[in-house]
Amino acid sequence: DTGVSQNPRHKITKRGQNVTFRCDPISEHNRLYWYRQTLGQGPEFLTYFQNEAQLEKSRLLSDRFSAERPKGSFSTLEIQRTEQGDSAMYLCASSEGNQPQHFGDGTRLSIL
Amino acid sequence: ELKVEQNPLFLSMQEGKNYTIYCNYSTTSDRLYWYRQDPGKSLESLFVLLSNGAVKQEGRLMASLDTKARLSTLHITAAVHDLSATYFCAVDPLGGADGLTFGKGTHLIIQP
């Protein structure tokens, strides 16, 4: 069991740049979730895929954010025109059916 | 909008003592999770509580769920230093596979 894998672990970028993160879920899991966590807070739900279909998006997911899961396996989360407030830890989780979500180690985004 | 409130948010206790963390939520749910997070690490699933009156125990930790009161508790018995971490409860409001709503977390420090 390799767990949920996220890359990169840390991304530093200048305000206004675009960034893309990748998540590889546990192989047999059909559900994939993205969350954002800021310091001292719990994770906040962003979006959810079942296989390749994006089934739910939070109001936190502004137009600058887009997520894909093209073949129902790995997923990418892109943030365009990054802003200071986008600085956070971005967590990916996966699950099978109604089992608990397993989280990756996250990608920490720092906006200069 | 579902709200999940944990208390206390910070807890410093001595080894050997008992304590309880509380998690209240605002809408109907019969699916509640407890996660542990160590500094700089991802979330580790501790318990899944799926029905009213559910009780789960693992080592020195015991979790329970009262869906009528919309309350879950995480009880720590005879605390040891290794239990120092941040503990989150998370609620799935629809009982399905949608995104979880997390509390702010309880930062627990156990001193020798």
Interface residues (C-beta under 8 A of the other chain):
Chain A: V4 R31 Y33 Y35 G40 Q41 G42 P43 E44 F45 L46 T47 Y48 Q50 L55 E56 S58 L91 A93 S95 G97 N98 P100 Q101 H102 F103 G104 D105 G106
Chain B: V4 R31 Y33 Y35 K41 S42 L43 E44 S45 V48 F88 A90 G96 A97 D98 G99 L100 T101 F102 G103 K104 G105
